[in-house]
Every structure is written in C-alpha cells, then in structure tokens.
Amino acid sequence: MPLYFCRFSMSQPNQDPNREKLLKPPAAPLPQSERMASRVPAEQVEYSLRLAQSVVKAAAENRGQDIMLLDVTGQTALFDFFVIASGSSRRQLSAMSSEIDVAMKNEFGERRMSIAGYEESRWIVMDFGSIVVHLFDEETREFYDLETLWADAKQVDISEIVAKASAQMAKFNR
C-alpha cells in the first residue's frame, strides 16, 4: 500500500487562504534553509508543533521509548515535523498508534490521513498531513536509522513533555 504525504491538514483541505502563495515559488532565489521554511506560514508551523507535541505526549503516556521530535521545515515542504518513537513489543506499538489517533481526534479534531505497517507492527507510519509519526520496534529503528537520514533536522526539546507524562504514568502504577 503506497503512503502519500499531503501538506494540508484534514480539518481544512484545500481551504488555506495562503494556498496559492504556498504553491508558487518565491520571485528571487532564497538560500536552501530559507527556501523550505518560507513557504509555510508561521501559524501553520505553530499548529503543527502543537500537534506533534500532543503525539509525543500520547507516545510517552504509552511507554514510548527514545522519543524524538524533529523539525524538518528546513529540509522539505511536504511536512513540518517527524515524531519518532520506539516500543518494546508489537502490542505496545499498536496501542501507541491507537492512542495517538484518539489524542489527535479529541484534542484537535484531526484524523489520520493514512497509516502503513499497522498489521505487522514493526514500523508504523502515521500521516497527519503536516506531521508524520514513525513508531518502531528497536531492531527496525536501528536498521532504518531515520535520525541519521534526517540529521540536518532540528531536534525539538521534548524533555518536559516526556517527564510530565512519565510522572503521570508513575501515579497510575502505584
């Protein structure tokens, strides 16, 4: 099953007032780092960041490990953020992906555009338009090494989100 990435959110498909500006190249050539980021309105990037932080929280609350949030606005115009997390079992990865779906729907009214790998649950890829979520088992994550592939991306500090989620989970385990 092919996985297609879309730049626009499911909640506002093709209704973005800046859509024409986003699709037109700038008049004068810009440096590579500015070229990608300048095509996306700051409000869209901020919204995408809030979505991604919600995904990080849901993954952490479901015992996700080695969670990373990468800002890829400077590398591609297809999406704004990657969330990468590992799980210790297929069941955990499936639960994580389900909880991410619930969080996105309940908090933002966003629905996943596509998913791949759910049946096998070794690498689940979830496309939410402006963010892409990668959930791996440890072996598959090490093999594909997306962190190195996207090494030019800026890593967003999520330590506070993960710490709060971990503390919340510790309360439930007492």
FENUR-V422036 format. One line per field, one symbol per residue. ss: DSSP state (H for helix, E for strand, - for the rest). phi: phi as a letter, one per 40 degrees, with the letter a starting at -180 (. if undefined). burial: # if it has 24 or more other ideal C-beta (glycine too) atoms within 12 Angstrom, else .. A space follows every 50 residues. Layout:
BEGIN
ss->???
phi->???
burial->???
END
This chain:
BEGIN
ss->---------HHH------HHHHH--------HHHHHH----HHHHHHHHH HHHHHHHHHHH---EEEEEEE---------EEEEEEE--HHHHHHHHHHH HHHHHHHH-----EEE------EEEEE---EEEEEEEHHHHHHH-HHHH- ---EE---HHHHHHHHHHHHHH--
phi->.cbbbbcbcccbcfbcccdccccccccbcbddccdccccbcdcccccccc dccccdcccccbgcbfcbbbcbccbaccabbbbbabbcaccccccdcccc dccccccbgcbccaabgcccfbabbbbbgcbbbbbbccccccccfcdcdb cccccccbdccccccccccccccc
burial->....#.####.....#...................#####...##.#### ########################.############..#.######### #.##...#.#.##.####..#################..##....##..# ..#..#.#..##..##........
END
